[in-house]
Amino acid sequence: MTEFDGDAEPSREPSPELSPEPSPELSPELSADLEVDPALAAAVLEIEGHIATEGWDQPGRLYALVDTAALVEREPALAAAMGLDEASAQGSLTPIEQDELPNDLPLEIALESILWPPEVAGCAAVVERLVLPPAADALIPDDPASAEEFAREHPDRQDVRIVAGVTRAGSTYCALRLRAHDDDQSVVGGADLVPGLLQLLGATLEEPGRTPGHEGES
């Protein structure tokens, strides 16, 4: 499918209310891939489930993923406020939504200037996109504005919400929900469903060695 950027607005303010919810269990279909990191997949699905309760047509969002055990040890008061303790911390990641990025900057462009601090174990992004069937590829105009209008007016277009996450260890996971099949059982998960976005997210976790840009907040 061909993917089109919508208005990829940045994330809202930090949402600690995500974390008190139990980490979702992975279905056999989602956990069948042996390359999937269970902690990362659980964090991505947690974010997806939280975003889904707020409906569609939302701005893009960016999350830091922090090791829950380290968070409990380093910030006990914050962890307690988020409903986290040592028992819940074992082998899990806590998503922390980041402050808003510039409204006129697409998330994919903003990611190119972000470098996370060492205490961030991974990151995740949420974007909504229009996708078209492969048969429409040859008809897409070259002009970006015309291409977007073409996609929005195409009768076979699909709205999709993408939640993609990566870790410093190199694990990746994505969860996709189609607007036409807006139920939890229809969420598609996999380690490499949106390679381009995963690559951009992974670059924000690289060791210092390039020019630092906007530093993410944990």
CORBELZI-V176874 format. One record per helix or strand of 3 or more residues. SS is the DSSP state (H for helix, E for strand). FROM is the first residue (numbers start at 0). TO is the last residue. If there is no record, write none. Layout:
((SS:FROM:TO) (SS:FROM:TO))
//
This chain:
((E:1:4) (H:15:17) (H:27:30) (H:37:51) (E:60:66) (H:67:73) (H:75:80) (H:85:88) (E:92:96) (H:106:110) (E:121:131) (H:133:138) (H:143:152) (E:157:166) (E:171:177) (H:178:180) (H:183:185) (E:187:189) (H:194:202))
//
